[in-house]
Amino acid sequence: MTVKTLTIDGQLISAREEETLLETAADAGIHIPTLCHLEGVENVGACRLCLVEIAGSSKLQPACVTKVTEGMEVKTTSDRLQRYRRTIVEMLFAEGNHICSVCVANGNCELQDLAIEMGMDHVRLEYHFPHRQVDISHDRFGIDHNRCVLCTRCVRVCDEIEGAHTWDMAGRGTNSHVITDLNQPWGTSSTCTSCGKCVNACPTGAIFDKGSSVGEMKRDRATLDFLVTAREKQQWNF
């Protein structure tokens, strides 16, 4: 396997061919913020929080889907990147209905953590206050579209790990939203296996266990990592 040598934040790093900048940076202990990335499933570059600066290019590039190249010079932190990332987080808050004080994921929310990391003490944009539904028709789980950030993690874990493809995307622009099957209530889905992978994958309080109260939503990401590793290494037999 070909090895590429590149520089990230002034640090000389070797990476395997076909590795992404996000993977390479993580291996080197360099933190790049992201929201849609989830270990074990394909990257889609949806949130754009992992944008980085690459020497020779005026455009910012998403680290999760940008492959390493020989001699690449990358900056993961700068005033420009900080401004972009804070604006993205503010847009997510303004376009949804995120009320942390009454959310099941309060204190255990990746969007909340990113807001703190970006130094977001207020939102400078006008709130949209969209009219979004809450679906609690499933026996065990619920989805509050007010808290959804359209990261598509639920779609990808359901498709790539569980193999059910119950979740999908519908609509365009500000009308985009996740759906089950052909936009049917979750509880009537004929494909859902009630495995809970989508609940574990969700970065906010959008998909939750029924009965969870404020701040009670916990997730076990290690479960998803184990399932992917076990599948790839064929650690069980069917």
KAWO-V486438 format. One record per backbone hydrogen bond with DSSP energy under -1.0 kcal/mol. CO is the residue of the C=O (numbers start at 1). NH is the residue of the N-H. E is the energy in kcal/mol with one decimal. If there is no record, write none. Layout:
BEGIN
CO,NH,E ; CO,NH,E
END
This chain:
BEGIN
2,17,-2.4 ; 4,15,-3.0 ; 5,71,-3.2 ; 6,13,-3.4 ; 7,74,-3.3 ; 8,11,-1.8 ; 11,8,-2.4 ; 13,6,-2.9 ; 15,4,-3.5 ; 16,19,-1.9 ; 19,68,-2.4 ; 20,24,-2.5 ; 21,25,-2.7 ; 22,26,-2.1 ; 23,27,-2.2 ; 24,28,-1.3 ; 25,30,-3.3 ; 26,29,-1.4 ; 38,41,-1.8 ; 50,63,-1.7 ; 52,61,-2.2 ; 53,75,-2.8 ; 54,57,-2.0 ; 61,52,-2.4 ; 62,65,-1.0 ; 63,22,-2.0 ; 66,21,-2.2 ; 69,72,-1.7 ; 72,7,-3.1 ; 73,55,-2.7 ; 74,9,-3.1 ; 75,53,-2.5 ; 78,82,-2.5 ; 79,83,-2.2 ; 80,84,-2.2 ; 81,85,-2.8 ; 82,86,-2.4 ; 83,87,-2.2 ; 84,88,-2.3 ; 85,89,-2.2 ; 86,90,-2.6 ; 87,91,-2.3 ; 88,92,-1.9 ; 89,93,-1.9 ; 90,94,-2.6 ; 91,95,-2.4 ; 94,128,-2.8 ; 99,102,-1.7 ; 100,103,-1.5 ; 103,106,-1.5 ; 103,215,-1.8 ; 104,217,-3.1 ; 105,108,-3.0 ; 109,113,-2.1 ; 110,114,-2.2 ; 111,115,-2.1 ; 112,116,-1.8 ; 113,117,-2.5 ; 114,118,-2.5 ; 115,120,-2.8 ; 116,119,-1.2 ; 119,121,-1.1 ; 133,145,-2.0 ; 135,143,-2.2 ; 140,210,-2.9 ; 142,208,-2.4 ; 143,135,-2.8 ; 144,147,-1.8 ; 146,97,-2.3 ; 152,156,-2.1 ; 153,157,-2.7 ; 154,158,-1.8 ; 155,159,-1.6 ; 156,160,-3.3 ; 157,161,-1.5 ; 157,162,-2.3 ; 158,164,-2.2 ; 158,165,-1.2 ; 166,181,-3.0 ; 168,179,-2.8 ; 170,177,-2.5 ; 172,175,-2.1 ; 173,176,-1.7 ; 177,170,-2.5 ; 179,168,-1.8 ; 180,184,-2.3 ; 185,188,-1.8 ; 186,189,-1.7 ; 196,200,-1.9 ; 197,201,-1.8 ; 198,202,-1.6 ; 203,110,-2.5 ; 206,144,-3.2 ; 208,142,-2.2 ; 209,212,-1.7 ; 213,216,-2.1 ; 220,223,-1.3 ; 221,225,-2.0 ; 222,226,-2.6 ; 223,227,-2.2 ; 224,228,-2.1 ; 225,229,-2.5 ; 226,230,-3.2 ; 227,231,-1.8 ; 228,232,-2.4 ; 229,233,-2.5 ; 230,235,-2.3
END
